[in-house]
Amino acid sequence: MRVLGIEKYRLSGRLKAKALTLSSFLIFFFGCFESEIQQNAASEPTLYKVSNGAWIGATATATNSFTTNGGFFASSTGDSLFSFPQSPAVDVIRGSLYVADPANNEIVKLNLATGTFVGALGYVSSNFGNCPSSGVPATWCFGGLFKGFMGDGAFSSPGGIVLDLQRSFFYVSDSKNYRVAKYNLLTGAFVGAIGALNGSTGTCPSSGVSNTWCTGGRFATSSVDGGLADQSSIALDITHGYIYVVDTANNRAQIFALASGAFVGAIGAVAGTTGTCPSSGVTPGWCTGGSFIAGSADGALNTPGGIA
């Protein structure tokens, strides 16, 4: 039975999932439960909290907390409701859990200990709380229904989330807007984005690739250095100051300077170059100007997904 969600285990618990983070940690999965753990159908993605391999709760429809009431959880929209939750990120300092919901075009913030809904970000189409009736909220808000949109602070199928707890920023792979966006971790305010552009009403260039976090840009799919196409996962190297992006449809991984957002290089298999990449074969390291293709050789990539 296929499932979607987030499990939480203690270190003494048995692992039933694909990948893990931290010590008392969260696990995102898209796989199969073993029989002793409760199962839901693929159309009912849920958020789970598990201790020592035993079921203790979920957060979704109307619960607004981790619960042990044996609820049946369904795909939906609204506060504490999820349609396709993925890419959980944990702020252990402030006790917050962040979840991307690409089907609902929002980033959700929850209390890490209880699962209580704190707020959400994205482009609001209607509201019944303190979210604006339309447009992008200035901070985390409740009571909003979100839709895919392309402006600053909006999302269109947001995927990966990573947190910079030292500098209080978080980054989102905004897949169908073909950009990586930067936000203030405390307020949720939009800071800027990087990617290839075809228009601007702000600090972004009107064409080409932004070499810094910029505002007001209209981003488009692109295969040039720093351009993105259905990018998925992202990862941070805080020590050396880099952000890594899995550029899925371009069959490559890219590296950017974390502080500025400037393109540094890419890796994968190439079939041409205008820069430091080889004219063919697999790149020996991070390089520029490559025309990347899918491949199966060592070092080549074919619609890559995750990065860690």
N, C-alpha and C positions, 0 to 999 in steps of 0.2 A: 504494500500500500504506500503510495507516494505522499510525502508530507512536506510542509514548509514551516519554518519557525525558528525559535531560539531556545536552546536548552541551557540550563545552568546546573553545573555539578560542583560538588566539593571535591577536593583532591582524593578523598577516600572512595568516591563514587566510580562506577564503571562507565567508560565512555561508550556512547551509542551513536556517535555522530562523525562528521567528516573532518572538522578542523576545530582548533581551540585557541583561546587567548587568555592571558593572565593566569593567576594562581587559583583564586576562587572565581571561576571563569565562566564566560558565556561561550556558547558554541552555536554557530549558524550551520544549518544543514539543509540539504535537499536530497533526502535519502529515505531509508526504511527504518522504522522502529523494530526492536525485537518484541516478542509477544508479551513480555511482562510490562511493557510500557504502553499507555493508552495510545490508540491510533485514530487518526482522522483522515478523511479523503483529501485528495489533492486540491479540491476547490475550497477547503477550509483551512487556510494557513493560520497558524496561531502562534502565540508567544508563550514559552514554557519556562518554568522554574523547577529544577529537579535537584534533589539532595540524595546522595548515596545511591543513585540509580533508581530511586522510588519517585513516583508521581506525587507532586505536592501542589501544583497549580498552574494556571494560565491566565494571561491578561488579554482581553479582547472584549467582545460584546457585553457592554453594560457593567462589567465587573469593576473596572478602573482600579484593579489591584490583583496581585497574585492570589488565586483562589483554589480551594480544594473541593468545590461543590460539584465537580463532575459535569461541568457545562459542555454543551455542544456548540462549537464556535464556527461561525460562517464568515465568508468574505463580505466586507461591508465598508462603508465610509462614515467618518465622524470621529469625535474624540474617543481615544482608546480602541478604535476599530481599525482593522487592517485588511488589506486586500492581497498584498504580495510582499510581506515584510522580509527585509534582507539587510545584510551588512551591519549588524549591531556594533556599536562603538561605546566604550565604557569610560566615563570620567570618574575614576576612583577617588579623586581628591574632593570633588563636590557631590559625589553620590548620584550621578545621572547616567541614564542609558539613552543612547540615540539610535533610532531605527529609520532606515530609508524604506519608503513604501512607493516604489515606482508606479504601481497601478493607480494609486491615489495621488500621485504627483506631490508628495509632501515628505518632509523630514519631521519625525516625531520625537519629542523629548519626554522621558519617563523618569520617575523616581526609581533609582536602582534597587533600593531595599524593598520597596512595597509594590512597584509596578504602577503606581498612580500616575495618571496623565498629567503632564506639566504644561505642554503647549506644542504647537506645530508651526512650521514655516512653509511658504509656497505662495502661489497665486490664488487668492480667494475668489470664488465665483458667487457664493452666498454665505450668510452667517446667521447664527443664533446665539452668539456670545460676544466676546470682546474683540474678535477678529473684525477687520473692516468688511463692509458689505461687498466690496470688490477691490481688487488690487493686491499689493504685497504689504503684509503687516510690518511695522517697524521693529517688532520684537516677537518673541514667542507668544502665541495667542491661542485661545480656545473657542470652540463653536464655529469653526470655519469648514466649508466644503471647498476642496481645492481642485484646480484643473491645470492641465498642461499649458504652459505659456513660455514666452521667450525673453521677457524683460529681466532687469536686475532683480534678484531675489526670487524669481519664479523658477519652477522646475518643469522638466519634461522627461519623465522616466528617470528620476535620480537613482543612481546605483550605489557605488562605494562611498563610504564616509571614513575619514581619518581625523583624529584629534591631535592638536598640538597643545598639550596641557601646559607646557612651559610658557608659551606666548599667548595662550587663551584664544586660539583660532581653531576652526574646523574647516575641512575641505570636502567638497562633494563632487563626485563624478556625475555631471548632469548630462546623461548619455545622449538624449535626443535633442538637446540644445548644443551638442558638440563642443562642450567647454568643461573646464574644471573651475569651480567657483569657491571663493574664500569668504568665510563668515566669522563674525565675532562670536566666540564660544559663549560668553556670558549673556549677551543681549540678543543674539541671533541676527544682528544687523549685517547686511550684505557689504562686503569690502571690495571685491573685484573679481574678475574672471580672466582666464587665458584661453586661447584657441585661435582659429582662423576666422576672419571677419568679412562680411560683405555689407556693412553699414554701421553707423555709430551716431549717437546723439550725446556722447559724453567724452570721457578721456581716452576711450579706445580709438585706434585708427579706423578709418572707414573701409580699409581693405588691407589685405596681408595678414600677418600674424602679430598678435600683441606680445611684446617682450617684457611686459610688466603687468601686474594685476590692474585691470582697468574697468571702467564703468560705462554704461550706455551702449555696449556693443551688441550687434546682431551677428551671431556666430553661425557658421556653415560648415558642413562636412568638408574635409580636406585631407590630402595625403602629404602636403609639404611639411617641412620641419616645423614642429609646434602645432600643426593642425591635428584634428581629431576626427574619428569616425566610429560612432557607436562604442566609445571607450567604456570600460567596465571598472575594474578594481583600481584602487590607488593605494600607495603606501608612502610613509614618511621616513626619512633618515634625519632625525633631529640633530644628531651629532655632527654630521657633515653638511647639513643644510640643503637636502634635496627632497624632491617629491617625484615619485615614480608613477607612471600612468600606463596601464595596459590598454593599448590602442587596438581594440579587437578587430575591427573591420580592415584596418591597415596592416594587420599581421606583424605588429612590432610592439616593443615596449619603449617608452620615452622617459627621459629624465629632464627635470626642470630645476632651476634654482628656487629654493623654497621662499627666500625673502623677496626676490624680485619677480619670480614667475618666468624668467627667461629660459628659452630652450637651450639644453646643453648637448644632447645627443640621443641616438636611438640604436637599438640592436634588433637583429633578426636576419632574414635572408633577403638579399638585394639582387636586382636585375639591371641596375644602372645607378649612376651617381653624378652629382654635380659638386660634390664636396669631398670630405675626408673618407667617406664610406668606400669600400671596394666596388668595382664595376659589376661584380657578380659574386655569388657564393654567400657565405655567412660572415657577418661582421665580426672582426676580432675583438671589438670593444665598442664603447659608445662612439658614434660617428655622426657626421652631418651630411645632408644632401642625398641620402639614399632613396632609391625607388624600391620599396619593399614588396615582397611577394610571399605567398604561403609556401611552406616547405616542410619536409619531414626529416631533414638532416640534423645532426647535432647543432644546436644553437639557432635553428630556424623555428619559426612560430606559425601556427595555423589557427586563426581565430582564437587567440589566447584569452583566458578568462581571469583567473586569480593571480595575485601577487602578494608576497609577504616579506 
